[in-house]
Amino acid sequence: MKYTACKSGHSIATYVLYLCLFAIGLMLIGNTYVYAKGHEKFKVALLLPASITDGGWNAFAYDGLKAIEKELGAKISHIESRTPTDQEAHFRDYALDGYQLIFGHGFEYQESAKQVAPDFPETVFITSTGNTVTDNISPIVFAIEEPVYLLGVIAGSMTQTNKIGIVGGQNISAINSMFSAFEEGAKSVNPDVVVRRAYVGNWSDIGKGKELARAHINEDSDFLFPVADVAGLGVFQAAMEAQSDGKTVYTFGVYRDQSELSPTTIVASAIVTPKVFVNLAKVVKEGTFEPQPYRFTMAEDEVLTFVYNPVLEDKVPETVQKAVEDAKAKILSGELKVEQTYLTQ
């Protein structure tokens, strides 16, 4: 009997000890989780419709992603995501992997974001342009139409033929909004100018972009404005070849300073600086994100701006440069409103 009692008492003590150790273990696990949760790496992903080597739309977004890595210490990742099926899968994969902020770089990413976002309420999904706003989806809106208007002022002032050619990637409202601003700028200084539009049908066919540019040139357009991502490189090629044939043809860049892509043809570029991506990422990282359109303009610390190609700046007459500066001052002061038409459609 004594032996049994002693054994029973020993078993109870051991059981209590195990319970205590188990409870302490749970506390440690909980504390470790809380610590990790509060100090986890800020992770930001970027979905792109084409290659970052396009020197424009995709390249400037990648510039923004790299700036987020540098300035906010974020872990970053990017991937080309061309089809709706890929877009939805990539959004979901990154969200499952704990990315707190995912950019879908284009108007076309809205539907895929709407399919995935409800399943990941702690993840913020940002589409570049667009008008979709939910609890965790917002568009980042670049008022690129403002500096593009200034490109139009140059073209309208300098054209010798009164014919200007535009080449778009796809015929979508966000692109047409820019084209409308460009045409408005051109006609503000030259009501007689004719602006013709053509579309590649995609963002990657350099050959088709070149073909459309040649058609514009053959119809006497002496200024070309491409917004076609990789396909836009074909426009620059066509313009350079036309110059080699003795024709006077100039072009413009957009989203980045693209002058290095075609130094002899690109007169000026309307650019979006990496600040727009960094500023929005800060909002998400600091936990102050609110679902709304995040709009950036030329007036906001010039996060959007306009630059001349230094190689060709002296080709732009002083009177034209003065007209550009006057228009820019009116935009910055709010006197001149350049409409983003796709936001009202």
Phi, psi and chi 1 to 4 in degrees:
 res  aa     phi    psi   chi1   chi2   chi3   chi4
   1 MET       -  -44.1  -68.3  -70.2  -68.4      -
   2 LYS   -63.8  -40.6  -70.9 -178.2  179.0  179.1
   3 TYR   -61.7  -42.7  176.5   77.6      -      -
   4 THR   -64.2  -43.0  -56.7      -      -      -
   5 ALA   -63.1  -42.1      -      -      -      -
   6 CYS   -63.9  -41.5 -179.1      -      -      -
   7 LYS   -64.6  -40.9 -175.6  177.3 -179.7 -179.1
   8 SER   -63.5  -42.8  176.7      -      -      -
   9 GLY   -64.4  -39.3      -      -      -      -
  10 HIS   -63.4  -38.4  176.2   73.9      -      -
  11 SER   -66.6  -40.2  -61.6      -      -      -
  12 ILE   -64.4  -42.7  -68.4  171.7      -      -
  13 ALA   -63.1  -42.0      -      -      -      -
  14 THR   -63.7  -40.7  -57.6      -      -      -
  15 TYR   -62.3  -44.2  179.2   70.4      -      -
  16 VAL   -62.6  -41.8  170.9      -      -      -
  17 LEU   -61.0  -43.6  177.0   61.0      -      -
  18 TYR   -62.1  -40.5  -74.7  157.7      -      -
  19 LEU   -61.3  -43.2  -79.4  176.7      -      -
  20 CYS   -62.7  -45.2  -68.9      -      -      -
  21 LEU   -63.2  -39.0  -69.6  173.5      -      -
  22 PHE   -63.3  -43.6 -178.0   68.8      -      -
  23 ALA   -63.8  -42.0      -      -      -      -
  24 ILE   -63.8  -39.8  -68.5  169.9      -      -
  25 GLY   -60.4  -43.0      -      -      -      -
  26 LEU   -62.4  -40.4  -73.7  176.9      -      -
  27 MET   -62.8  -42.5  -67.4  172.9   63.2      -
  28 LEU   -64.8  -42.6  -70.5  173.6      -      -
  29 ILE   -61.2  -44.5  -68.8  171.2      -      -
  30 GLY   -61.3  -43.2      -      -      -      -
  31 ASN   -67.1  -38.6  -72.9  -21.9      -      -
  32 THR   -63.0  -41.0  -59.4      -      -      -
  33 TYR   -63.3  -45.0  172.7   77.1      -      -
  34 VAL   -62.1  -42.0  170.5      -      -      -
  35 TYR   -63.1  -46.7 -179.9   84.4      -      -
  36 ALA   -63.2  -40.8      -      -      -      -
  37 LYS   -62.5  -37.1 -171.2   70.1  174.2  177.1
  38 GLY   -79.7  -15.5      -      -      -      -
  39 HIS  -125.5   21.4  -65.1   77.7      -      -
  40 GLU   -70.6  153.4   62.5 -171.3    1.5      -
  41 LYS   -67.0  133.2 -172.0   81.3  169.1  179.1
  42 PHE   -72.6  122.9 -175.9   47.9      -      -
  43 LYS  -119.0  128.6  -61.3  167.5   73.3  173.1
  44 VAL  -130.3  130.5 -178.0      -      -      -
  45 ALA  -119.9  157.6      -      -      -      -
  46 LEU  -136.1  123.5  171.8   66.4      -      -
  47 LEU  -100.6  130.2  -84.3   56.0      -      -
  48 LEU  -122.6  145.4  -64.4  162.5      -      -
  49 PRO   -80.5  -13.5   28.3  -34.3      -      -
  50 ALA  -159.0 -171.1      -      -      -      -
  51 SER   -74.4  148.0  170.9      -      -      -
  52 ILE   -72.3   -4.6   60.4  173.8      -      -
  53 THR   -85.9    6.5   61.3      -      -      -
  54 ASP   -72.7  -14.6   69.2  -21.5      -      -
  55 GLY    73.9    6.4      -      -      -      -
  56 GLY  -138.7 -110.3      -      -      -      -
  57 TRP   -53.6  -51.4  174.4 -105.7      -      -
  58 ASN   -75.1  -36.6  -63.6  -77.9      -      -
  59 ALA   -65.8  -40.4      -      -      -      -
  60 PHE   -70.5  -31.2   97.5   82.6      -      -
  61 ALA   -67.8  -38.7      -      -      -      -
  62 TYR   -66.2  -37.3 -176.3   67.5      -      -
  63 ASP   -56.1  -43.1  -69.8  -17.1      -      -
  64 GLY   -64.6  -40.6      -      -      -      -
  65 LEU   -63.7  -43.6 -175.1   67.8      -      -
  66 LYS   -64.7  -34.2  -66.1  -65.0  -71.4 -176.9
  67 ALA   -67.0  -36.8      -      -      -      -
  68 ILE   -63.0  -42.0  -69.7  171.8      -      -
  69 GLU   -60.4  -45.7  178.6 -174.7   42.5      -
  70 LYS   -71.7  -46.4  180.0  179.0  179.4 -179.6
  71 GLU   -85.3  -28.0  -62.0 -174.1   31.6      -
  72 LEU  -112.6   -0.1  -57.1 -176.9      -      -
  73 GLY    64.5   30.0      -      -      -      -
  74 ALA   -82.7  152.8      -      -      -      -
  75 LYS   -85.1  129.2  177.1 -178.6  177.8  179.8
  76 ILE  -123.5  158.9   62.6  170.3      -      -
  77 SER  -155.2  150.1  179.7      -      -      -
  78 HIS  -141.7  157.6   74.7  -77.3      -      -
  79 ILE  -154.7  143.8 -169.5  169.1      -      -
  80 GLU   -75.8  127.2  -71.2 -177.0   32.1      -
  81 SER  -136.5   92.9 -169.5      -      -      -
  82 ARG   -93.2  -37.6  -61.0  170.9 -177.2  -95.6
  83 THR  -102.7  157.7   68.1      -      -      -
  84 PRO   -55.3  -37.3  -28.0   35.7      -      -
  85 THR   -64.0  -45.2  -60.1      -      -      -
  86 ASP   -64.6  -41.6  -73.8  -16.2      -      -
  87 GLN   -59.8  -46.8  -67.9  162.0    8.7      -
  88 GLU   -64.2  -43.4 -174.8  171.5  -24.5      -
  89 ALA   -63.9  -41.8      -      -      -      -
  90 HIS   -70.9  -40.4  -67.9  149.8      -      -
  91 PHE   -54.9  -48.1  -88.9  136.9      -      -
  92 ARG   -66.4  -42.2 -168.0  171.5  -61.6  -81.1
  93 ASP   -61.4  -45.4  -72.1  -14.3      -      -
  94 TYR   -66.5  -40.2  -83.3  125.1      -      -
  95 ALA   -63.1  -42.2      -      -      -      -
  96 LEU   -63.5  -29.0  -76.0  168.3      -      -
  97 ASP   -86.0    7.5 -159.1   22.3      -      -
  98 GLY    86.3   17.5      -      -      -      -
  99 TYR   -74.0  124.6  -80.0   75.8      -      -
 100 GLN   -80.4  -24.1  -63.0   98.6  -37.1      -
 101 LEU  -135.9  126.6  171.9   59.9      -      -
 102 ILE  -129.9  121.1  -51.4  172.8      -      -
 103 PHE   -93.1  132.0  -70.4   95.0      -      -
 104 GLY  -107.1  107.9      -      -      -      -
 105 HIS   -86.2   77.1 -168.9   51.0      -      -
 106 GLY   160.5  155.4      -      -      -      -
 107 PHE   -57.1  -31.2 -169.1   85.7      -      -
 108 GLU   -75.5   -7.4   65.3  -89.5   30.2      -
 109 TYR   -86.0   -2.5  -73.5   86.0      -      -
 110 GLN   -62.9  -46.6  -66.5  179.3   94.9      -
 111 GLU   -65.0  -41.2  -69.6  -56.7  -44.2      -
 112 SER   -65.3  -39.3  -62.5      -      -      -
 113 ALA   -62.2  -40.3      -      -      -      -
 114 LYS   -66.4  -27.8  -75.6 -169.1  -72.5 -172.5
 115 GLN   -74.1  -33.4  -68.2  -61.5  -44.3      -
 116 VAL   -97.6  -38.7  177.0      -      -      -
 117 ALA   -53.6  -40.8      -      -      -      -
 118 PRO   -59.6  -24.5  -25.1   35.8      -      -
 119 ASP   -81.6  -10.7  -64.2  -25.6      -      -
 120 PHE  -135.8   71.6  -59.6   93.0      -      -
 121 PRO   -63.8  -17.6   22.0  -33.2      -      -
 122 GLU   -89.8   -5.3  -60.9  -57.3  -44.4      -
 123 THR  -102.0  138.6  -58.5      -      -      -
 124 VAL  -100.4  128.2  173.4      -      -      -
 125 PHE  -110.0  123.8  -62.5   81.2      -      -
 126 ILE  -118.5  126.7  -59.9  -65.1      -      -
 127 THR  -103.0  137.0   60.8      -      -      -
 128 SER   -78.0  112.8  -62.4      -      -      -
 129 THR    69.3  174.8   72.1      -      -      -
 130 GLY   114.3  177.9      -      -      -      -
 131 ASN  -139.0   18.0   44.8   30.1      -      -
 132 THR   -86.0  124.9  -63.2      -      -      -
 133 VAL  -132.7  120.5  178.1      -      -      -
 134 THR  -131.1 -169.6   70.6      -      -      -
 135 ASP   -57.6  -33.3  -71.4  -15.8      -      -
 136 ASN  -135.1   23.9   58.8  -27.3      -      -
 137 ILE  -124.8  133.5  -58.8  175.4      -      -
 138 SER  -145.7  151.3  -74.6      -      -      -
 139 PRO   -91.8  145.9   31.0  -31.8      -      -
 140 ILE   -99.2  122.0 -177.9  171.0      -      -
 141 VAL  -111.6  113.9 -179.3      -      -      -
 142 PHE   -92.7  122.7  -40.7  106.0      -      -
 143 ALA   -80.7   55.3      -      -      -      -
 144 ILE   -63.9  -20.3 -169.2   68.3      -      -
 145 GLU   -57.6  -29.7  -72.7   83.8   -7.8      -
 146 GLU   -64.6  -57.5  -66.7  177.4  -14.8      -
 147 PRO   -68.5  -26.5   20.7  -31.3      -      -
 148 VAL   -64.6  -36.5  162.7      -      -      -
 149 TYR   -54.4  -39.8  179.2   97.5      -      -
 150 LEU   -67.8  -35.5  -57.6  179.5      -      -
 151 LEU   -60.4  -40.0  -57.6 -177.4      -      -
 152 GLY   -62.7  -37.1      -      -      -      -
 153 VAL   -61.2  -42.0  170.3      -      -      -
 154 ILE   -63.3  -49.4  -65.3  175.1      -      -
 155 ALA   -61.3  -46.0      -      -      -      -
 156 GLY   -64.3  -31.9      -      -      -      -
 157 SER   -78.8  -33.9  -60.1      -      -      -
 158 MET  -101.2  -15.3  -68.2 -177.4   62.1      -
 159 THR   -59.4  137.1  177.7      -      -      -
 160 GLN   -97.6  -14.7  -61.8  -60.9  -54.9      -
 161 THR  -109.3  -10.1   63.9      -      -      -
 162 ASN    62.3   25.6  -80.3  -15.1      -      -
 163 LYS  -129.7  127.8  -65.0  177.7 -179.1  178.9
 164 ILE  -129.1  138.3  -63.1  171.1      -      -
 165 GLY  -111.3  137.8      -      -      -      -
 166 ILE  -117.2  137.9  -78.3  174.7      -      -
 167 VAL  -126.5  117.1  176.9      -      -      -
 168 GLY  -106.1  159.3      -      -      -      -
 169 GLY   -72.5  -71.0      -      -      -      -
 170 GLN  -120.1  153.7  -69.1 -177.9  -34.5      -
 171 ASN   -83.6   79.5 -172.8   -7.3      -      -
 172 ILE  -122.9  160.6   59.5  175.9      -      -
 173 SER   -63.6  -36.7   56.7      -      -      -
 174 ALA   -65.2  -38.3      -      -      -      -
 175 ILE   -71.2  -43.5  -62.8  -61.1      -      -
 176 ASN   -64.6  -27.5  -71.2  -31.7      -      -
 177 SER   -61.6  -42.4 -178.5      -      -      -
 178 MET   -65.6  -42.8  -90.6 -167.0  -72.6      -
 179 PHE   -63.4  -36.6  -68.9  162.1      -      -
 180 SER   -64.5  -40.5  -65.6      -      -      -
 181 ALA   -65.4  -41.9      -      -      -      -
 182 PHE   -60.9  -47.0 -179.8   86.2      -      -
 183 GLU   -65.0  -38.6 -174.7  168.6  -11.4      -
 184 GLU   -62.0  -41.9 -177.7 -177.3   -6.4      -
 185 GLY   -63.4  -42.8      -      -      -      -
 186 ALA   -63.3  -43.7      -      -      -      -
 187 LYS   -77.6  -14.2  -69.8 -172.1  173.2 -179.0
 188 SER   -67.6  -25.0   71.2      -      -      -
 189 VAL  -112.9  -11.7  -68.1      -      -      -
 190 ASN  -150.7   86.7 -177.6   -3.8      -      -
 191 PRO   -61.1  -17.9  -19.9   31.7      -      -
 192 ASP   -87.4   -5.6  -64.2  -32.7      -      -
 193 VAL   -70.2  143.2   72.6      -      -      -
 194 VAL  -111.1  124.4  175.4      -      -      -
 195 VAL  -112.4  117.5 -179.2      -      -      -
 196 ARG  -105.1  141.4  -62.7 -172.7  177.4   94.1
 197 ARG  -113.2  147.3  -56.4 -176.4 -171.7 -173.8
 198 ALA  -146.6  151.9      -      -      -      -
 199 TYR  -128.6  136.2  -59.3   88.7      -      -
 200 VAL   -69.0  -39.4  175.4      -      -      -
 201 GLY   100.7   -8.1      -      -      -      -
 202 ASN  -158.2 -174.7   59.5   63.4      -      -
 203 TRP  -111.9    7.6  -53.1  101.6      -      -
 204 SER  -128.8   -9.2   57.9      -      -      -
 205 ASP   -85.8   91.5 -169.3  -20.6      -      -
 206 ILE   -62.0  -39.7  -65.2  176.5      -      -
 207 GLY   -61.0  -41.7      -      -      -      -
 208 LYS   -69.7  -37.8 -175.1   63.4  178.2  -64.9
 209 GLY   -60.3  -40.3      -      -      -      -
 210 LYS   -67.0  -41.1 -171.7  173.7 -175.9  177.7
 211 GLU   -61.3  -45.3  175.8 -171.9  -31.8      -
 212 LEU   -66.1  -37.8  -65.4  176.1      -      -
 213 ALA   -64.5  -42.3      -      -      -      -
 214 ARG   -60.8  -39.0  -78.0  175.0  170.7  169.6
 215 ALA   -62.1  -42.9      -      -      -      -
 216 HIS   -60.9  -44.9  -80.1  -48.9      -      -
 217 ILE   -63.9  -40.0  -66.4  168.1      -      -
 218 ASN   -66.1  -21.5  -70.5  -23.0      -      -
 219 GLU   -94.3   15.9  -67.1  174.0  -10.4      -
 220 ASP    78.2   16.6  -66.0  -31.8      -      -
 221 SER   -69.7  127.2  -69.1      -      -      -
 222 ASP  -107.2   -2.0   55.1   -3.6      -      -
 223 PHE  -131.2  135.2  -80.9   86.0      -      -
 224 LEU  -124.7  139.6  -56.8  176.1      -      -
 225 PHE  -127.3  102.9  178.5   43.4      -      -
 226 PRO   -95.0  137.0   31.9  -30.5      -      -
 227 VAL  -132.6   82.3 -175.5      -      -      -
 228 ALA  -145.5   17.8      -      -      -      -
 229 ASP    55.1 -130.2  -64.2   -3.6      -      -
 230 VAL   -60.4  -37.7  175.2      -      -      -
 231 ALA   -60.8  -26.5      -      -      -      -
 232 GLY   -64.7  -22.0      -      -      -      -
 233 LEU   -61.7  -30.5  -60.2  177.0      -      -
 234 GLY   -65.4  -31.9      -      -      -      -
 235 VAL   -65.2  -44.1  176.5      -      -      -
 236 PHE   -64.3  -38.8  -61.4  138.5      -      -
 237 GLN   -61.6  -43.9  -68.3  174.1    7.2      -
 238 ALA   -63.8  -39.7      -      -      -      -
 239 ALA   -66.4  -40.6      -      -      -      -
 240 MET   -65.7  -39.3  -72.6 -173.3  -72.7      -
 241 GLU   -66.1  -38.3  -70.0  176.3    3.0      -
 242 ALA   -63.9  -40.0      -      -      -      -
 243 GLN   -62.4  -39.6  -74.5 -174.3  -15.9      -
 244 SER   -63.1  -27.4  -63.3      -      -      -
 245 ASP   -86.5    5.3  -68.3  -21.5      -      -
 246 GLY    93.0    5.6      -      -      -      -
 247 LYS   -88.1  151.0  -65.5 -176.9  178.4 -179.8
 248 THR   -94.4  102.2  -59.3      -      -      -
 249 VAL  -136.6  131.5  179.1      -      -      -
 250 TYR  -127.6  162.0  -67.2  106.0      -      -
 251 THR  -135.1 -179.8   64.7      -      -      -
 252 PHE  -134.4  155.8  -62.8  102.5      -      -
 253 GLY  -105.7  163.5      -      -      -      -
 254 VAL  -148.9  147.3   68.4      -      -      -
 255 TYR    78.5  -46.9  -61.4  122.2      -      -
 256 ARG  -125.5  166.9  -63.2  174.0   91.2 -142.4
 257 ASP   -72.0  101.9 -180.0   -2.9      -      -
 258 GLN   -94.0    9.7  -65.4 -172.8  -62.8      -
 259 SER   -58.5  -29.5   55.5      -      -      -
 260 GLU   -68.9  -19.9   63.5 -178.9   13.7      -
 261 LEU   -73.6  -29.0  -62.5  177.9      -      -
 262 SER  -154.8   73.7 -174.7      -      -      -
 263 PRO   -59.0  -27.6  -21.7   32.9      -      -
 264 THR   -90.0   -8.8   64.5      -      -      -
 265 THR  -117.9  -31.2   75.2      -      -      -
 266 ILE   -81.2  112.1  -64.7  176.9      -      -
 267 VAL   -77.8  -42.3  178.0      -      -      -
 268 ALA  -160.0  164.6      -      -      -      -
 269 SER  -133.7  143.1  -63.0      -      -      -
 270 ALA   -96.3  121.2      -      -      -      -
 271 ILE  -124.3  152.7   65.5  175.4      -      -
 272 VAL  -112.4  124.2 -177.6      -      -      -
 273 THR   -83.4  160.0   72.6      -      -      -
 274 PRO   -60.5  -14.8  -26.1   36.2      -      -
 275 LYS   -56.9  -33.0  -71.4 -178.6 -178.0  179.3
 276 VAL   -63.9  -38.5  -64.8      -      -      -
 277 PHE   -72.9  -41.1  -70.7   92.3      -      -
 278 VAL   -63.9  -44.3  174.1      -      -      -
 279 ASN   -60.8  -40.6  -69.5   -8.7      -      -
 280 LEU   -73.0  -38.8 -175.4   48.1      -      -
 281 ALA   -62.5  -35.7      -      -      -      -
 282 LYS   -60.5  -41.5  -78.3 -179.2  179.7  177.3
 283 VAL   -59.3  -44.0  169.8      -      -      -
 284 VAL   -69.3  -45.1  175.6      -      -      -
 285 LYS   -62.2  -38.3 -175.7  178.3 -178.2 -178.7
 286 GLU   -81.9   -3.3  -66.7  168.3   -0.7      -
 287 GLY    77.0   21.2      -      -      -      -
 288 THR  -107.6   13.4   56.9      -      -      -
 289 PHE   -61.5  134.5  168.6   79.7      -      -
 290 GLU  -129.5  137.8  -65.4 -177.9    1.8      -
 291 PRO   -67.8  112.1   21.8  -30.5      -      -
 292 GLN  -170.7  161.9   61.6 -176.6  -12.3      -
 293 PRO   -69.1  131.1  -20.5   33.3      -      -
 294 TYR  -101.8  103.5  -74.4   83.9      -      -
 295 ARG  -105.4  133.3 -171.6  170.6 -173.4  -94.3
 296 PHE  -121.9  136.0  -64.9   91.2      -      -
 297 THR  -127.5  175.8   68.7      -      -      -
 298 MET   -65.4  -28.7  -72.8 -176.3   67.6      -
 299 ALA   -74.1  -17.9      -      -      -      -
 300 GLU   -90.1   84.5  -65.6 -176.8   29.9      -
 301 ASP    54.2   27.1 -165.5   25.8      -      -
 302 GLU    49.8   45.6  -68.2 -155.2  -15.0      -
 303 VAL   -66.9  -21.8  -69.0      -      -      -
 304 LEU  -117.0  141.7  -77.0   81.5      -      -
 305 THR  -155.8 -169.6 -169.6      -      -      -
 306 PHE  -139.1  132.4  160.4   92.1      -      -
 307 VAL  -136.3  143.4  -67.1      -      -      -
 308 TYR   -84.3  152.8  -72.9  103.9      -      -
 309 ASN   -74.9  117.0  174.1    1.8      -      -
 310 PRO   -58.9  -24.9   18.2  -29.4      -      -
 311 VAL   -70.3  -31.0  175.1      -      -      -
 312 LEU  -113.7    0.2  -65.5  179.3      -      -
 313 GLU   -57.9  -35.4 -173.8  171.1   -0.2      -
 314 ASP   -72.7   -8.4   62.6   -6.1      -      -
 315 LYS   -81.0  -14.3  -60.8  -73.4 -173.4 -178.5
 316 VAL   -91.0  114.1 -177.6      -      -      -
 317 PRO   -56.5  151.3  -23.6   34.5      -      -
 318 GLU   -58.8  -35.0  -71.1 -174.3    7.8      -
 319 THR   -64.8  -35.9   53.7      -      -      -
 320 VAL   -71.4  -43.8  176.3      -      -      -
 321 GLN   -60.6  -36.2  -66.5 -166.9   35.4      -
 322 LYS   -66.1  -41.1  176.4   65.9  165.0   53.0
 323 ALA   -62.9  -38.6      -      -      -      -
 324 VAL   -65.4  -45.7  170.2      -      -      -
 325 GLU   -63.8  -38.5  -74.7  -55.4  -51.0      -
 326 ASP   -63.8  -44.3  -72.0  -12.9      -      -
 327 ALA   -65.7  -40.6      -      -      -      -
 328 LYS   -61.7  -43.2  179.4 -179.4  176.2 -178.7
 329 ALA   -61.5  -38.0      -      -      -      -
 330 LYS   -68.9  -35.9  -70.2  179.0 -179.7  178.8
 331 ILE   -66.1  -45.5  -69.6  171.6      -      -
 332 LEU   -64.8  -34.5  -66.8  176.6      -      -
 333 SER   -81.1  -15.3   69.4      -      -      -
 334 GLY    93.0   -2.3      -      -      -      -
 335 GLU   -67.3  -35.7 -179.7 -178.4  -11.4      -
 336 LEU  -108.1  118.5  173.2   57.6      -      -
 337 LYS  -102.1  118.8  -57.3  -71.6 -173.6 -177.9
 338 VAL  -100.0  115.8 -177.4      -      -      -
 339 GLU   -75.0  141.9 -172.4  178.0    2.6      -
 340 GLN  -100.8   96.0  -71.6 -176.1  -77.9      -
 341 THR   -65.8  -30.4   56.1      -      -      -
 342 TYR   -69.9  -18.4   73.3   91.3      -      -
 343 LEU   -77.0  -14.7  -66.3  179.3      -      -
 344 THR  -109.4    4.1   57.4      -      -      -
 345 GLN   -87.3      -  -69.6  176.5  -12.4      -
